């Protein structure tokens, strides 16, 4: 089994209105140190071992469904876990 952590973020050149709203709210709460906020997604998947390469499988999932590759970037970490 594998535990896969997928991080999806907006590309640097894409506006992030939700991030701007959070930044404004933080400033309202007197957290003026915050210079920028970018909102993203985090997903944790548990994937069974198969005859397919896990890196290839995760990349395919990200590009087909988990990330909109036109406006989002993604990265992932794969950890092999022992099932007890």
mmCIF file of the C-alpha atoms, coordinates in Angstrom:
data_MODEL
# 
_entry.id   MODEL 
# 
loop_
_atom_site.group_PDB 
_atom_site.id 
_atom_site.type_symbol 
_atom_site.label_atom_id 
_atom_site.label_alt_id 
_atom_site.label_comp_id 
_atom_site.label_asym_id 
_atom_site.label_entity_id 
_atom_site.label_seq_id 
_atom_site.pdbx_PDB_ins_code 
_atom_site.Cartn_x 
_atom_site.Cartn_y 
_atom_site.Cartn_z 
_atom_site.occupancy 
_atom_site.B_iso_or_equiv 
_atom_site.pdbx_formal_charge 
_atom_site.auth_seq_id 
_atom_site.auth_comp_id 
_atom_site.auth_asym_id 
_atom_site.auth_atom_id 
_atom_site.pdbx_PDB_model_num 
ATOM 1  C CA . UNK A 1 1  ? 0.000   0.000  0.000   1.00 0.00 ? 1  UNK A CA 1 
ATOM 2  C CA . UNK A 1 2  ? 1.011   3.563  -0.606  1.00 0.00 ? 2  UNK A CA 1 
ATOM 3  C CA . UNK A 1 3  ? -0.038  6.786  1.071   1.00 0.00 ? 3  UNK A CA 1 
ATOM 4  C CA . UNK A 1 4  ? 0.043   9.566  -1.497  1.00 0.00 ? 4  UNK A CA 1 
ATOM 5  C CA . UNK A 1 5  ? -0.137  13.222 -0.499  1.00 0.00 ? 5  UNK A CA 1 
ATOM 6  C CA . UNK A 1 6  ? -1.146  15.498 -3.378  1.00 0.00 ? 6  UNK A CA 1 
ATOM 7  C CA . UNK A 1 7  ? -0.749  19.281 -3.204  1.00 0.00 ? 7  UNK A CA 1 
ATOM 8  C CA . UNK A 1 8  ? -2.532  21.386 -5.841  1.00 0.00 ? 8  UNK A CA 1 
ATOM 9  C CA . UNK A 1 9  ? -1.923  25.142 -6.115  1.00 0.00 ? 9  UNK A CA 1 
ATOM 10 C CA . UNK A 1 10 ? -2.874  27.858 -8.533  1.00 0.00 ? 10 UNK A CA 1 
ATOM 11 C CA . UNK A 1 11 ? -0.143  28.759 -10.979 1.00 0.00 ? 11 UNK A CA 1 
ATOM 12 C CA . UNK A 1 12 ? 1.811   31.865 -10.064 1.00 0.00 ? 12 UNK A CA 1 
ATOM 13 C CA . UNK A 1 13 ? 0.295   33.934 -12.908 1.00 0.00 ? 13 UNK A CA 1 
ATOM 14 C CA . UNK A 1 14 ? -3.330  33.056 -11.989 1.00 0.00 ? 14 UNK A CA 1 
ATOM 15 C CA . UNK A 1 15 ? -5.249  35.468 -9.784  1.00 0.00 ? 15 UNK A CA 1 
ATOM 16 C CA . UNK A 1 16 ? -6.415  34.052 -6.447  1.00 0.00 ? 16 UNK A CA 1 
ATOM 17 C CA . UNK A 1 17 ? -9.515  35.956 -5.254  1.00 0.00 ? 17 UNK A CA 1 
ATOM 18 C CA . UNK A 1 18 ? -10.050 33.563 -2.350  1.00 0.00 ? 18 UNK A CA 1 
ATOM 19 C CA . UNK A 1 19 ? -6.469  34.124 -1.221  1.00 0.00 ? 19 UNK A CA 1 
ATOM 20 C CA . UNK A 1 20 ? -6.969  37.897 -1.462  1.00 0.00 ? 20 UNK A CA 1 
ATOM 21 C CA . UNK A 1 21 ? -10.123 37.644 0.656   1.00 0.00 ? 21 UNK A CA 1 
ATOM 22 C CA . UNK A 1 22 ? -8.276  35.658 3.334   1.00 0.00 ? 22 UNK A CA 1 
ATOM 23 C CA . UNK A 1 23 ? -5.420  38.162 3.283   1.00 0.00 ? 23 UNK A CA 1 
ATOM 24 C CA . UNK A 1 24 ? -7.910  41.007 3.760   1.00 0.00 ? 24 UNK A CA 1 
ATOM 25 C CA . UNK A 1 25 ? -9.558  39.181 6.648   1.00 0.00 ? 25 UNK A CA 1 
ATOM 26 C CA . UNK A 1 26 ? -6.183  38.587 8.298   1.00 0.00 ? 26 UNK A CA 1 
ATOM 27 C CA . UNK A 1 27 ? -5.346  42.279 7.963   1.00 0.00 ? 27 UNK A CA 1 
ATOM 28 C CA . UNK A 1 28 ? -8.722  43.092 9.552   1.00 0.00 ? 28 UNK A CA 1 
ATOM 29 C CA . UNK A 1 29 ? -7.623  40.922 12.484  1.00 0.00 ? 29 UNK A CA 1 
ATOM 30 C CA . UNK A 1 30 ? -4.394  42.981 12.727  1.00 0.00 ? 30 UNK A CA 1 
ATOM 31 C CA . UNK A 1 31 ? -2.108  40.389 11.112  1.00 0.00 ? 31 UNK A CA 1 
ATOM 32 C CA . UNK A 1 32 ? -0.451  42.953 8.883   1.00 0.00 ? 32 UNK A CA 1 
ATOM 33 C CA . UNK A 1 33 ? 2.689   40.826 8.586   1.00 0.00 ? 33 UNK A CA 1 
ATOM 34 C CA . UNK A 1 34 ? 0.888   38.636 6.035   1.00 0.00 ? 34 UNK A CA 1 
ATOM 35 C CA . UNK A 1 35 ? 1.986   39.794 2.588   1.00 0.00 ? 35 UNK A CA 1 
ATOM 36 C CA . UNK A 1 36 ? 0.245   37.242 0.376   1.00 0.00 ? 36 UNK A CA 1 
ATOM 37 C CA . UNK A 1 37 ? -2.084  34.242 0.634   1.00 0.00 ? 37 UNK A CA 1 
ATOM 38 C CA . UNK A 1 38 ? -2.501  31.536 -1.996  1.00 0.00 ? 38 UNK A CA 1 
ATOM 39 C CA . UNK A 1 39 ? -5.253  28.964 -1.500  1.00 0.00 ? 39 UNK A CA 1 
ATOM 40 C CA . UNK A 1 40 ? -4.745  25.382 -2.671  1.00 0.00 ? 40 UNK A CA 1 
ATOM 41 C CA . UNK A 1 41 ? -5.967  21.844 -2.166  1.00 0.00 ? 41 UNK A CA 1 
ATOM 42 C CA . UNK A 1 42 ? -4.490  18.939 -0.234  1.00 0.00 ? 42 UNK A CA 1 
ATOM 43 C CA . UNK A 1 43 ? -5.528  15.350 -0.855  1.00 0.00 ? 43 UNK A CA 1 
ATOM 44 C CA . UNK A 1 44 ? -4.393  12.164 0.827   1.00 0.00 ? 44 UNK A CA 1 
ATOM 45 C CA . UNK A 1 45 ? -4.897  8.941  -1.097  1.00 0.00 ? 45 UNK A CA 1 
ATOM 46 C CA . UNK A 1 46 ? -4.332  5.340  -0.038  1.00 0.00 ? 46 UNK A CA 1 
ATOM 47 C CA . UNK A 1 47 ? -3.440  3.309  -3.109  1.00 0.00 ? 47 UNK A CA 1 
ATOM 48 C CA . UNK A 1 48 ? -3.040  -0.456 -3.373  1.00 0.00 ? 48 UNK A CA 1 
ATOM 49 C CA . UNK A 1 49 ? 0.067   -1.860 -4.962  1.00 0.00 ? 49 UNK A CA 1 
ATOM 50 C CA . UNK A 1 50 ? -0.410  -3.136 -8.489  1.00 0.00 ? 50 UNK A CA 1 
ATOM 51 C CA . UNK A 1 51 ? 1.680   -4.094 -11.473 1.00 0.00 ? 51 UNK A CA 1 
ATOM 52 C CA . UNK A 1 52 ? 1.558   -0.451 -12.624 1.00 0.00 ? 52 UNK A CA 1 
ATOM 53 C CA . UNK A 1 53 ? 4.265   2.011  -11.577 1.00 0.00 ? 53 UNK A CA 1 
ATOM 54 C CA . UNK A 1 54 ? 2.894   4.089  -8.671  1.00 0.00 ? 54 UNK A CA 1 
ATOM 55 C CA . UNK A 1 55 ? 4.544   7.287  -9.906  1.00 0.00 ? 55 UNK A CA 1 
ATOM 56 C CA . UNK A 1 56 ? 2.893   6.902  -13.312 1.00 0.00 ? 56 UNK A CA 1 
ATOM 57 C CA . UNK A 1 57 ? -0.487  6.142  -11.746 1.00 0.00 ? 57 UNK A CA 1 
ATOM 58 C CA . UNK A 1 58 ? -0.383  9.212  -9.481  1.00 0.00 ? 58 UNK A CA 1 
ATOM 59 C CA . UNK A 1 59 ? 0.743   11.485 -12.299 1.00 0.00 ? 59 UNK A CA 1 
ATOM 60 C CA . UNK A 1 60 ? -2.122  10.236 -14.486 1.00 0.00 ? 60 UNK A CA 1 
ATOM 61 C CA . UNK A 1 61 ? -4.671  10.826 -11.695 1.00 0.00 ? 61 UNK A CA 1 
ATOM 62 C CA . UNK A 1 62 ? -3.406  14.344 -11.147 1.00 0.00 ? 62 UNK A CA 1 
ATOM 63 C CA . UNK A 1 63 ? -3.439  15.265 -14.807 1.00 0.00 ? 63 UNK A CA 1 
ATOM 64 C CA . UNK A 1 64 ? -6.811  13.664 -15.574 1.00 0.00 ? 64 UNK A CA 1 
ATOM 65 C CA . UNK A 1 65 ? -8.810  14.641 -12.483 1.00 0.00 ? 65 UNK A CA 1 
ATOM 66 C CA . UNK A 1 66 ? -7.145  16.008 -9.373  1.00 0.00 ? 66 UNK A CA 1 
ATOM 67 C CA . UNK A 1 67 ? -5.636  19.154 -10.906 1.00 0.00 ? 67 UNK A CA 1 
ATOM 68 C CA . UNK A 1 68 ? -6.741  21.495 -13.657 1.00 0.00 ? 68 UNK A CA 1 
ATOM 69 C CA . UNK A 1 69 ? -3.359  21.692 -15.351 1.00 0.00 ? 69 UNK A CA 1 
ATOM 70 C CA . UNK A 1 70 ? -4.333  24.800 -17.319 1.00 0.00 ? 70 UNK A CA 1 
ATOM 71 C CA . UNK A 1 71 ? -4.412  26.930 -14.154 1.00 0.00 ? 71 UNK A CA 1 
ATOM 72 C CA . UNK A 1 72 ? -2.994  24.681 -11.427 1.00 0.00 ? 72 UNK A CA 1 
ATOM 73 C CA . UNK A 1 73 ? 0.335   23.081 -10.576 1.00 0.00 ? 73 UNK A CA 1 
ATOM 74 C CA . UNK A 1 74 ? 0.623   19.921 -8.528  1.00 0.00 ? 74 UNK A CA 1 
ATOM 75 C CA . UNK A 1 75 ? 3.205   17.962 -6.628  1.00 0.00 ? 75 UNK A CA 1 
ATOM 76 C CA . UNK A 1 76 ? 2.962   14.780 -4.641  1.00 0.00 ? 76 UNK A CA 1 
ATOM 77 C CA . UNK A 1 77 ? 4.768   12.650 -2.103  1.00 0.00 ? 77 UNK A CA 1 
ATOM 78 C CA . UNK A 1 78 ? 4.536   8.866  -2.102  1.00 0.00 ? 78 UNK A CA 1 
ATOM 79 C CA . UNK A 1 79 ? 5.115   6.860  1.054   1.00 0.00 ? 79 UNK A CA 1 
ATOM 80 C CA . UNK A 1 80 ? 5.011   3.087  1.223   1.00 0.00 ? 80 UNK A CA 1 
ATOM 81 C CA . UNK A 1 81 ? 2.974   1.970  4.225   1.00 0.00 ? 81 UNK A CA 1 
ATOM 82 C CA . UNK A 1 82 ? 2.683   -1.373 5.952   1.00 0.00 ? 82 UNK A CA 1 
ATOM 83 C CA . UNK A 1 83 ? -0.841  -2.667 6.411   1.00 0.00 ? 83 UNK A CA 1 
ATOM 84 C CA . UNK A 1 84 ? -1.375  -4.446 9.713   1.00 0.00 ? 84 UNK A CA 1 
# 
